[in-house]
Amino acid sequence: MKQRHVHSLFQRLLLTLIILVLLISSIFFISLLNSSALQDLKASSFNLFDQRVMYRSDAIQKNLNERCLDTDDVAMIISATHPLYEHRKTLTSPYLNEDILNRLHSLTKTKKINGIYLILDKEVFHSKEYPAFYLQDASPEESFNDKTDITAKYGDAALLKQNDFILDQNWKPSLTMKEDEDTFDFYFKPKKAAEENPQLNMLNCGYWSTSSHMADSPTPLLSYNIPLFNQDHQVYGVLGIDLSVEYLKNYLPYEELNDHSKKAFLLANRESDDAYHIILSNGPAYSAYLKYDTSIVLTDAPYGKRISAPALSDDTLACAHQLKLYSSFSPFQDTLWYLIGVGSEDEIFYSTKQIHQLLLYACITALIIATLVALYGSMLFTKPIRALATRLRQTPVTTNKIELPKTHIKEIDELSASIEDLSYHLHGAETRLSYVLHTIDIPIGAIEIYNERKVFCTEKVGTLLGFRDPSKMEYTFKAFMEEIQLFNKKIISSEKQINTEHRTSDIYLIHVTNSAEQTCWLRFLINRVEGNRVIVVSDVTLEIQEKEHLMYERDHDVLTQLLNRRAFRVHCEAILKQADLKTCAMVLWDLDNLKLVNDTYGHDAGDHLICALADVLQKERGPNCIAARMAGDEFLLFYHHFENEEAILKHIRHIHEVVNETKMHFGNDDITRVKVSAGISWMPKDAMDFDTLIKHADFAMYEVKNTQKGNIRTFSEEHYLHNNLIFDGRQELMNILEEQRVSYAFQPIVDAKTGAVLGFEALMRPNSDILKTPSDVMQVAKTQKQLHRVEYMTWTQSLSHFSQQVAIDKQWKLFINSIPSIPMLDEIKQYLEEHYHEYLSKIVIELLESEEIEHSYMLSKQDFCRRWHAQTALDDFGSGYSSDHRLFNAQADYVKIDMEFITNIAHDKGRQMLVKSVVSFAHSHDIKVIAEGVETHEDLVYLIQHDIDYLQGYYIAKPAYAIKDIEESKQQEIRAIYKAV
């Protein structure tokens, strides 16, 4: 057995503490991971980022709305431009006047914008180009007393100079635009919106665009444009302002998104498609990738949106907030403007990542510290225990009392005290045990071997093993092995009895000669414990002798001392497994006159007769022959390894002669010879296995007993095949009769006129693999003189099955097959009258045609029928012993024509003549005729047409274990045939 690895207390304690630390850490991490704390922390980081973007979106939206033109601004311009519109037909050219110019200049100071412009419609004012004023302020946050910060891009030059405005180097007096060019949407879209929505006011038709293209600005501009129309909603111009995108960066400080540089604000718009078009990007980390007019796509992510853009990494997240630049009535409400915050995942979740790392470092540090503390604590805790163990190892084994040092630890000192007490009591117990063993003189001893250095023995060991000094109890390992070598020379045989799996121990049984040169048996039980061995030696001579005696009694017959049948089988089957057995024979001997001796002189004399035959068989059997008592007065001899059959037969005849010459003396000096018969089966000619050899020898003996006793007969295959049913069925019949192993199927008998059921014939079904049919049962019962028991079983079992299924008020009859050669026995009548008297009037006794009817027996059954108003029937008429004379004498109520004469009667003239004769004779004597074996429709028609009274056969219904009426269709068929006759 594999030795288990042993752990020290220090290792166990250290391992326990480390496991405890790991378990606590695992619980902490699992609790933290399963909780939502880290997820909440991550969500909080993103929410903070999102709040900052949302706050800035509100600020930029407010800033843009403050710079938009309001109702007063529009009204002021309308009042200045209205006269121009009113006198547009008289004007030779629609020059803008000084009042309009000053009002535009005033709005640049009020709104702090980068530019303002007014464009009049050329169609309304009948001009070749679009009259326009455009004033540009390079520094809207700064205020000047003069107009040096204002540059005029479009307008009347004389008027501009007259009002101290500086003309731009690319100044133009008017504006040229085409409606189908996208660059001029800032003018045509608000104009078209006002024309198509006359119910809206000017501000609701306002339109934000990315640039007016009226100024040659190096940076993109945002423009807000409002259409101008009069009371009849005639659009005659557009008023607009410009805001520099670079200027708006001052209101989008990317530093506020987080504490690091990888972030940015994006200002973008989105119309019908899903793409966002960047207008403004503020943030150095993304300026190179997210430039003006770049398209980006935002997709959903666990947190916020993920940006898809060229040359941009996949870990970039964004949150977008819509700017409300249009009212719900605006035609441009589908044009959405967004402020987008952009940052990498590492930057957004930087604090969460730091906490993760902090937790990891804290846990690793805690594990290291806890492991060191566990190591130190384990060493400190086990130190006194190690010292105690060292002291115990150094204490001599022979010490009577152990004294251990104090550790001043309560539990350990209590353990030390217990060990001291235990050593004291063990020493006393050892002394008392040795004294007890010595007193009761049990032949047992024990040997202890310590690490192959010292050996200790109890006082009986030396005597049991025959050591030179039996009183010596302590040896060195070398001296002990010398004594063992001397003991080994006395060993006769040895065997290992048990090798246990649950402990490291072995048991040996050793046959030796003792000092008195007598043989004895010693049992050695060897146990191994951590390199030491404990051997228990005991003298089991008496036990072995008793066991051998029990085995002898188990295998031998008590009376004759021959082998019994079980042991005989074991010996024979062991021989039959050998190769080249040559010729073998199984001989069954049977005493012929044992019953006579038992009856004449008593069973003690019979036992002497059996022993006399056993003595002859044992004495004369010779080599290669096994003798056994089979049972009672039957004996078996098995011959094996003979050259031929003749050699065995010669020996068998010799034994037969010796037995026949043996005389037995009983009381009054009576002399009786021993008489035997013998049956022989041969191997390999007759059989190859033990059971078949016995069976065939038994059959040969059966033939001797039934022909001429006292002879010897060999097995005959021809005779066996002819009589095997009777031979094999003898015991089977007894089993059937004892256990009532039969079932009954019931076949209906119906009226040939109405189809109504008259009754049911009970048909025996033996439950046997040997006697399979009722005829088998009858044949064996007749040879064994058991017909009366079959008759009894037939009556009782058929009525039992019938009464369980048919109510007493049902008019159906029960046809029972009765053996004519058996009278109505008193025991049958008594049983039936006690148990089934209510059903006896329903019985119809069928007398079997296979048996000759004894007149007196017939009278007994007829008397029974008259007493209980039962009836009789002559069965299978036309076969067996049937004749007209028997039909007349039987005085039966029914006659059943055998199916041999019914089958194919519709086409056979001979059968027809016989049936007509039986019907005519029966009817003349008031006997009803039942046709058996009706199997075709043609036979059914013929029989009904020729006055048959009742019908029975497969065509009408097959026998069944369940008793029930025939099918309605069959009844209708019978009635129809009879009606047609």
Secondary structure, DSSP 8 states (H G I E B T S, - for coil): --------HHHHHHHHHHHHHHHHHHHHHHHHHHSSHHHHHHHHHHHHHHHHHHHHHHHHHHHHHHHS--HHHHHHHHHHHHHHHHTTTT-SS----HHHHHHHHHHHHHHT-SEEEEEE-HHHHT-SSEEEEEEEES-TTS--SSSTTEEEEES-HHHHHHTT-EEEEEEESEE---TTSGGGHHHHHHHHHHHH-TTS-TGGG-EEES--SSS--SS-EEEEEEEEE-TT--EEEEEEEEEEHHHHGGG--GGGS-SSSSEEEEEEEE-SSS-EEEEEEE-TTTTTTS-TT-EEEEEE-SSSEEEE-TT--TTEEEEEEEE--S-TT-TTTTSEEEEEEEEEHHHHTHHHHHHHHHHHHHHHHHHHHHHHHHHHHHHHHHHHHHHHHHHHHHS-TT-SS------S-HHHHHHHHHHHHHHHHHHHHHHHHHHHHHHHT-SEEEEEEETTTEEEE-TTHHHHHT-SSTT--EEEHHHHHHHHHHHHTTEEEEEEEEE-SSSSEEEEEEEEE-TTS-EEEEEEEEEEETTEEEEEEEE-HHHHHHHHHHHHHHHB-TTT-SB-HHHHHHHHHHHHTSS---EEEEEEEEESSHHHHHHHH-HHHHHHHHHHHHHHHHHH--SSEEEEEEETTEEEEEEEEES-HHHHHHHHHHHHHHHHH-EEE-GGG-EEE--EEEEEEEETTT-SSHHHHHHHHHHHHHHHHTT-TT-EEE--HHHHHHHHHHHHHHHHHHHHHHHT-EEEEEEEEEETTT--EEEEEEEEEE--SSS-SHHHHHHHHHHTT-HHHHHHHHHHHHHHHHHHHS-TT---EEEEEE-TTS---HHHHHHHHHH-GGGGGGEEEEE-TTS---HHHHHHHHHHHHHHT-EEEEEEETSTT--HHHHHHHT-SEEEE-HHHHTTGGG-HHHHHHHHHHHHHHHHTT-EEEE----SHHHHHHHHHTT--EE-STTT---BSS-----HHHHHHHHHHHHH-
